[in-house]
């Protein structure tokens, strides 16, 4: 995309982990005018002094107005849960996002970039790479992931209406400040001695570091020559095994590594039981089926993103996890919420 005036790029969820990293990457390009959209401007990083558009994406009036005068939307906001909450995923995430897309088209926005996940792809039981347009598969048990698939379908179906659609299939987030994901969910659970290896921990994980996440969105915002609908895997340079990741966490924290192994079907069954028993137990479920799903084999090379966006992962997953664990240690390795507050 080329313009005589700075490209006006709006970032939803700007006060969150992903949104903050996108803003950092955007500000490095003098041809971009970043705009932060969020509910609470006090939660945006103090270094950001640019334009803000404050409101709640659940508010239809806000969705109608906030994308006016914008060239690109990086959609990193929205409600999310790692288990259950099917109705909230519809009313607080799916329907607002589809309406946001419609309003953006009406307001003349030229490109919409969605933060999605590699885990929307159908699972594979061997080490074959999963490409950027691989067929998707609803889980039936993880409403947030299933709604992400539906939003991707909505984007593709509406890509002929004059706004380019870019679906970024992101690996698992790692980095300082990330509070809802694989590493913060797993780390405190290791202390219980109850976490097993899944099938020996030999499946490969798709991870992506904080700065690489920002880089991907910044490049997708300005890239030329894109088709009306595009889908890109955005992951790190390596795909470590689950055993490698957990062993690093254990070595850095002193927490025990798993003492036994169970097959994936048993992991899903136990996760489903914990979700079912949640109303009877305090706190959040010990294990959810979504966590097991994220530990499946995800070898999702970013070669297509390298060719079309110029995206090249730069940060090592080991360094990033060590930084994240140091941050979590300062917080006392908190037991994380597995869903966002409303």
Secondary structure in CASP SS format (residue, H / E / C, confidence):
PFRMAT SS
TARGET T0000
AUTHOR 0000-0000-0000
METHOD secondary structure of the structure
MODEL  1
X C 1.00
X C 1.00
X C 1.00
X C 1.00
X C 1.00
X C 1.00
X E 1.00
X E 1.00
X E 1.00
X E 1.00
X E 1.00
X E 1.00
X C 1.00
X C 1.00
X C 1.00
X C 1.00
X H 1.00
X H 1.00
X H 1.00
X H 1.00
X H 1.00
X H 1.00
X H 1.00
X H 1.00
X H 1.00
X H 1.00
X C 1.00
X C 1.00
X C 1.00
X C 1.00
X C 1.00
X E 1.00
X E 1.00
X E 1.00
X E 1.00
X E 1.00
X E 1.00
X E 1.00
X C 1.00
X C 1.00
X H 1.00
X H 1.00
X H 1.00
X C 1.00
X C 1.00
X C 1.00
X C 1.00
X C 1.00
X C 1.00
X C 1.00
X E 1.00
X E 1.00
X E 1.00
X E 1.00
X C 1.00
X C 1.00
X C 1.00
X C 1.00
X C 1.00
X H 1.00
X H 1.00
X H 1.00
X H 1.00
X H 1.00
X H 1.00
X C 1.00
X C 1.00
X C 1.00
X C 1.00
X C 1.00
X C 1.00
X E 1.00
X E 1.00
X E 1.00
X E 1.00
X C 1.00
X C 1.00
X C 1.00
X C 1.00
X C 1.00
X E 1.00
X C 1.00
X C 1.00
X C 1.00
X C 1.00
X H 1.00
X H 1.00
X H 1.00
X H 1.00
X H 1.00
X H 1.00
X H 1.00
X H 1.00
X H 1.00
X H 1.00
X H 1.00
X H 1.00
X H 1.00
X H 1.00
X H 1.00
X H 1.00
X H 1.00
X H 1.00
X H 1.00
X H 1.00
X H 1.00
X C 1.00
X C 1.00
X C 1.00
X C 1.00
X E 1.00
X E 1.00
X E 1.00
X E 1.00
X E 1.00
X E 1.00
X E 1.00
X H 1.00
X H 1.00
X H 1.00
X E 1.00
X C 1.00
X C 1.00
X C 1.00
X C 1.00
X C 1.00
X C 1.00
X C 1.00
X C 1.00
X C 1.00
X C 1.00
X C 1.00
X C 1.00
X C 1.00
X C 1.00
X E 1.00
X C 1.00
X C 1.00
X C 1.00
X C 1.00
X C 1.00
X C 1.00
X H 1.00
X H 1.00
X H 1.00
X H 1.00
X H 1.00
X H 1.00
X H 1.00
X H 1.00
X H 1.00
X H 1.00
X H 1.00
X H 1.00
X H 1.00
X H 1.00
X H 1.00
X C 1.00
X C 1.00
X C 1.00
X C 1.00
X C 1.00
X C 1.00
X E 1.00
X E 1.00
X E 1.00
X E 1.00
X E 1.00
X E 1.00
X E 1.00
X C 1.00
X E 1.00
X E 1.00
X E 1.00
X C 1.00
X C 1.00
X C 1.00
X C 1.00
X C 1.00
X C 1.00
X C 1.00
X H 1.00
X H 1.00
X H 1.00
X H 1.00
X H 1.00
X H 1.00
X H 1.00
X H 1.00
X H 1.00
X C 1.00
X C 1.00
X C 1.00
X C 1.00
X C 1.00
X C 1.00
X E 1.00
X E 1.00
X H 1.00
X H 1.00
X H 1.00
X C 1.00
X C 1.00
X E 1.00
X C 1.00
X C 1.00
X E 1.00
X E 1.00
X E 1.00
X H 1.00
X H 1.00
X H 1.00
X H 1.00
X H 1.00
X H 1.00
X H 1.00
X H 1.00
X H 1.00
X H 1.00
X H 1.00
X H 1.00
X H 1.00
X C 1.00
X C 1.00
X C 1.00
X C 1.00
X C 1.00
X C 1.00
X E 1.00
X E 1.00
X E 1.00
X E 1.00
X E 1.00
X E 1.00
X C 1.00
X C 1.00
X C 1.00
X C 1.00
X C 1.00
X C 1.00
X E 1.00
X H 1.00
X H 1.00
X H 1.00
X H 1.00
X H 1.00
X H 1.00
X H 1.00
X H 1.00
X H 1.00
X H 1.00
X H 1.00
X H 1.00
X C 1.00
X C 1.00
X C 1.00
X C 1.00
X C 1.00
X C 1.00
X C 1.00
X E 1.00
X E 1.00
X C 1.00
X H 1.00
X H 1.00
X H 1.00
X H 1.00
X H 1.00
X H 1.00
X H 1.00
X H 1.00
X H 1.00
X H 1.00
X H 1.00
X H 1.00
X H 1.00
X H 1.00
X H 1.00
X H 1.00
X H 1.00
X C 1.00
X C 1.00
X C 1.00
X C 1.00
X C 1.00
X C 1.00
X C 1.00
X C 1.00
X H 1.00
X H 1.00
X H 1.00
X H 1.00
X H 1.00
X H 1.00
X C 1.00
X C 1.00
X C 1.00
X C 1.00
X C 1.00
X C 1.00
X C 1.00
X C 1.00
X H 1.00
X H 1.00
X H 1.00
X H 1.00
X H 1.00
X H 1.00
X H 1.00
X C 1.00
X C 1.00
X C 1.00
X C 1.00
X C 1.00
X C 1.00
X C 1.00
X H 1.00
X H 1.00
X H 1.00
X H 1.00
X H 1.00
X H 1.00
X H 1.00
X H 1.00
X H 1.00
X H 1.00
X H 1.00
X H 1.00
X H 1.00
X H 1.00
X C 1.00
X C 1.00
X C 1.00
X C 1.00
X C 1.00
X C 1.00
X C 1.00
X C 1.00
X E 1.00
X C 1.00
X C 1.00
X C 1.00
END
